[in-house]
Amino acid sequence: MANNLLQSPHASAVPFSRPPTPRVHPLQVGFCGLGSMGYFMARNLATSFKSQLPPLIVYNRTVEKSQKLLAELGASTVKVVNTLDQLVTECDIIFTNLANDAVVTSIYNEFAKALAQSPPAKVKIFVEMSTIYPSLAGDLDRLLSSYPHTHFVTSPIFGPPPGADKATLVIAMSGDYRSKKEVAFLLVPAVGRKVIDLGGNVEKAPTLKLIGNGMILGMNELLAETLTLGEKSGIGQQTVYDLVKEIMPAPGLVAYGHKMVNDLFDGSVGFALDGGIKDANHIRRLSAELNCPMPAVDNAHRSLIGARAMHQAQIVAGTQQWDVLDWSSLIASSRVAAGLNPFDSKKGTGVTRDDE
């Protein structure tokens, strides 16, 4: 019983002891990047700590997203700032969740300018949650460590937007130990359900993120090929999907299989295809640098490129159904190769089952 009193209620989910309390001043937390994942994470952070911490400070390049969050939660829970300088100056911990490496680099260069103009007098932690190439994490760490009291943590997340909405994300984390401790207890259970600690090297968490996304990409490619074979054979993709749920009911297979079978390819509410291509490029680069071939990812990358080309042709013709494709739409490449319609599985195959 005595040992239990010393444990966090989330001890199995957070591999660190609690940070020391009480603090002289409550932490001021900020969030930069309110995209399809960031919006939900920022919202959950703000609501989880609204009675314990000052309002969450948010910044987004397009202010409409910030204003939407403010309208949803109110001024007692969210504060909108219009410049990155304000975010850096006012916050003790700043989370970033951004689209790609170029945007991350640009934003952190702006952070560095703000730190140079107003060097911190107390600890300031930057937490990068995007999917970036590992060497960029090292570059950012070197950039920020040149300023006093400044620490950098990489904390990429596993899970789709619905997982961000429901705070069921899995969080990889690497960097300064004390900083990770502060950050982990903000994120679990407010944003995610578990932290995986990768140690002090900030490049390790982004590496695990790419490995995980490579697994998902390969899984999606195999799923797409299998469902297409089921449809072309006359068995039907729904029957194959039902079998997947019986013998391989992994959450990812079930979720992405549902999207593929039902042609739910709206990337504005999922993971955008261009983001998948960016991740595939990162994974292929990493595998090449480490002499570790990943042909499943190579095939998935080719399918993503094919789906994007077909979608762009539809945009030119004015026949597209979605402005942005979800990366599950990579099944379009398998379908076309098999002589089927890329994005509309209801248009039939010309193949009939024996009982029809």
N, C-alpha and C positions, 0 to 999 in steps of 0.2 A: 504494500500500500504506500509506504514511504517513497519508493522509487517512482510510483505513478504521479505523486505530487510534483515531482521535478520535471515531468515531461510536458511538452506542449500538447494541447488537444489534437494537434495535427502532426504528431511526432513521426508517424509513418509516411507522411506526405512531404515533410520539410526536413532535410538532413542537417539542420543546424539548430543550436540552442537559441532561445529567444534573445533578441538584443536587449541591452540594459534599459531599464525604465526606473523612475520617470525621467523624461527629458526636461531641460530647462525651458525650452520652447518647443511647441508641437511642430512636427515636420510639415514643410510646405511641399506638396507633390505637384508635379506638372506632367502634361502629356502632349506629345507632338505627333500628329498624324492620325486623322480620324477617318481612315478608309474602312473597308468592309470588315476588317478585324479590329482595327484601332478604336472605332466608334464604340463597339460593345465593351471592349476592355476598359476604356476610359469611363464609360457609364458605370460599369460595375465597381471600379475603383472609387469613383465619386460617391456612389450610394452606400458602399460598404463602410466608409469611414466618415460619413457626413456628421456624425455626432462626436467624433474623436479628433478630427483634423480640420484645418481650414478648407474652404472650398477648393476643389481641384482646379488648377490653372491649365487651360487648354489653348493650344495653337494649332491651326490648320491653314495650309496655303490658301484654300478657298474658304472664306469666312462663313459661308452658308452652313457648312457642317458644324462649325463651332456654335453658331447661332441656333441650329437645330437641337444640339445637346443642351444648350442653355434653356431653350424653351421647354424641353422635356423635363429637366431636373430642377430648374429654378436657380436664382442667384445665390441662394444659401448653400448650394451644393457645387456649383460650377462658376468659375470666373474666366471670361474670355480675354485673351491678350492679342494684340495685333502685330507684335514684333517678336522675333526670337530673342532679342536683347532682353525684353521684359521677362520672358520665360526663364532665361539663364540667371538673371539677376535676382529674381524673386523666389526661385525654387531651390530646395535642398536635394531633391531627387527628381530627375527628369527622365521619363520613359519616351522612347521613340519607336514608332512602328511605321515604316515607310516602304515605298513601292519597289525600289531597286537600289543597286550600289551607287549609281550616279547621284540619286536624290539623297541618299545617306551621306555621301561625301560632301555634297553641297551644304546640307544642314549642319553637319559637324564642323565644317570650316567656318560657318557663321557663329556657331557656339564658341569656337576658339577665339574669334574676334571679340566677342562679348567678354570672354574671360580675360583677354589681354587688357581690355579697357577697364574692367572692374574685377581685379583679382580677388578670389574668394577669401574671406577671413575665417571660414569654418568649412567643414567637410561638405563637398558637393558630389553627388553620384549621378552619372549618366548611364542609363540602362537601354541598350540597343536590342530591340525585339524583332527586327526584320530578318528576312532570309538573305544573308550576304555571303560573299566569298570569304573564307577564313582569313586570308592575308589582309583583307581590308580591316578586319577587327584588330589585327596587330598594328596597323597603321593608325587607327583611331586611338588605340591605347597609348601609343607613343606621342601622338598629338596632344592628348588631354593631360598626360602625366607631366608635361612640362609646366603646368600651372599648379600653384600651391593648393593643397587640400582637395585636389580633384581626382576622382576615381572613375573607372570605367568597368562596366559589367556587360557581358553579352548574355542575352536571355531570350533566344528564339523560342517560338511556341509551336506546338503540334496540335492541329485541330482545325476544322472548318469554321466559317462564320457562325453557324448554329451552335458550335461548341463554345465560341467566344461569348455568344449571347447567354448561354446557360452556365458559363464559368466552369466548364469541364476540360479545359485545355491542359496539356502536359507541357511543362516548362523546363527546358535545358538551361543550365546556368554555369558560367565560368568567369573567373576574375578574382579580385580582392576579396578575401574571406569575410572580413567585417562588413563590407559593402553588400556581399551576397546575403548575409544574415539579415540586414535591414530590408533588403528588397524582397527576399523570400516570404517574409511574414506580412508584407503588403499584398503579395500576389496570391497567396494561398490562405483561405479558400475564395478570396474575392474575385480572382480572375481565372485561376486554374485549380486543378485537383492534386497536382503533384509536381515537385521539383526534382530534377535529376542533376546532381552536382558533378561537374566535369573538372573541378580543380581550379588552379590559379591561372592557367594559360588561357587567355581570352579567345584563342582560335579554336579551342576544343568544342565549345557549344555550337558554333556555326558549322563545324565539321559534322557533328552528330545530326544536326538539322538536315544537312545535305544527304547524309546516309539514309535518314528516315524518309525524306522526300523521294530519294531514288527508289526505295522499296515501294512507296505508294505508286510512283510512276510505272514501275515494272508490273505491279499488281494490276493497275488499270489497263495496261496494254494487254496482258493476258486475259483479263476479264472481257475486254472489248472483242478480242479475237474469238473467245469461247462463246460469247453471246451471239456473235455474228454467225459462227458455225452452226449453232443451234437453230438460228432462223433459216439459214440457207438449206439446212438438211431437212427442214419440215417439222422438226421437233418443236420449234418455237423458242424465242429468247426468254419468254416468261417462264417456261418449264425449266430451262437451264438455270435461270435466276432462282427459282424455287429450290432447285437442287443445291445451289450455292448456299442458300440460307440453311439448308439441312445439314450439309457436311462441312462447310467452311464459313460459319457465321461470324466472321470477323467484322467489327463495326465499319471499317473502311470498305470492305467488299460489299457489304449490305447497302451502305449509303450510296456509293458510286454506281453499284449495279442498279439500284432504284432509279437513279438519274438516267442511266443509259437506256434501260428498258422503256422508260416513260418519256424519253426525249426531253428531259428537263435540263436544257443547256443554257440557261440564263446566267451568265457570269456575273451579273450585277448583284446576285444574291448568293454566289458561290465563290469559287477560286478561279479567277480569270485565266483564260488560256495563255495570254501573253506572260503572265506570272509563271505559269507552268513551263513555258519555253525558256524563260530566264533561269529557272531552277535547273532544268535539264542541262542547259549550257554549263552552269556551275558544276553540276555533278560530273559531266563528261570531262570537264577541265581537270577536276580533282582526280578522277580515275586515271586520266592520262598522265598527270604529274606523278602519281604514285604507282604507275605501271600495274594497274588493277582493272582490267577490262570489265565493263558492265553492258553487255550487248542488249539486255532487256531495256535499259535506259536509252540506248541508241535507237532501238526500235520505237520506243515511246516518243522520243524526240521527233523522229520522222513522221509519226502519226499526228503529233501536235502541229507540225509545220503544214502537213497536208490539210488538216481541218481548218487551219487559219486561211490557207489559200482558197479553199472552197467558200468559206464565209466571206472573204473579201470579194470574190467573184459575185456572190449574192448581193453584197452591198452595192457594187457597181450596177448590177441589174435592177436594184431596188426591190429585191424579193426576200431580203433577210428577215427572220423572225425576231432575232435578238441583236441588240446593239453590241453586246459583249458576250463572248462565248465562255462557258465554264470549261475547265480542262477535261472533264469527263467526255466532252465532245470529240476527243481523240478517236472514239469509236467510228466517227464518220469515215476515217481512212480505211478501216477494216471493211466497212459496209460497201464503200465504192469499189474496193479491190474485189469484192465478192459479187459485184453487179447490183448492189442494193442502193436505195436512196440514202444519202449521207445523214440527214438530220430528221427525217420523218419515217420512222419504222412502220407506220400504219399504211404506207403505200404498197405494201405487199411484195412478194418475191416471185410469184408465179409457180412456187413449189407448194404442193398440197400434201398433207399427211394422209396415211393410209385410211384413216377413219373418216375422211372428209369426202 
